[in-house]
């Protein structure tokens, strides 16, 4: 069986914030963030002002959109995987909530997973491999959704001014003899950096239930500056490894959809690979850094702009806290 991306759709909140808002916000604290915004390539980002909106409601909106536009029978969706760093529920799973909201059939599997910012790529890798060994799964729905700004300290520029909020839904389809297919994956882990990004900072056991020994500010995300150069450098090794293993050259790759964390990082990877700029879509200027969804929104944007055709080879790569990096090769 071949695993085809049938359709991708995304959802983001209505409210759009420009750099000017964050420049003024941090200027009042005596901090100039212009250098950070230049490195990250930000212009705008979408952030929810509706506290009834959360990672689950955004995921449901993206899922409804992808099903409507794919025009399929929802009873043919046999697998639902929800991916998030900021899940709305721990129990029941958010995937079960999505299953109910979409009115899916009972002959299905639904579960959550968390690989931080690498989670959605890891999920597509795992789900594709499951589908290849189980032809009873006609369609699978992988949904990523993050709402990190809500949990960010307003004094911490790297999170508060850099992140955006979004959900992205991918409908995967099991097909016979089709040019589209999931081909391979590669990964990298450097667990020595596992102490630098913590959410919650001291773990849920110190937050739930809240007692007199737990500071109120301890309930939000902590991000300590650390060096990500080695993690991003690993992308080049992973990409070269996956090309070599599949007897492909860089000329065979139409697009590299990478983590949108910082434009500068994409430029460094591009230079290391000696590939042209047009192969590296950057949407972080419009959406901010959206966490788990970022490489897939870059892919969706390229599809919408007709920069990629069926059968084209695409590499997606990103990195999550810890750090964990993940890379997949597919034919769109």
Buried (B, 14 or more C-beta within 10 A) or exposed (E): BBBBBBBBBBBBBEEBBEBEBBBEBBEEEEEEBEEBBEBBBBEBBBBBEEEEBBBBBBBBBBBBBBBEEBEBEBBBBBBBBBBBBBBBBEEEBBBBBBBEBBEBEEEBBBEBBBBBBBBBBBBBBBBBEBBBEBEEBBBBBBBBBBBBBBBBBBEBBBBBBBBBBBBBBBBBBBBEEBEBBBBBBBBBBBEEBEEBBBBBBEEEEBBEEEEEEBEEEBBBBBBEEEEBEEBBBBBBBBBBBBBEEEEBEBEEBBBBBBBBBBBEBBBBBBEBBEBEEEBBBBBBBBBBBBBBBBBBBBBBBBBEEEBBEEEBBBBBBBBBBBBBBBBBBBBB
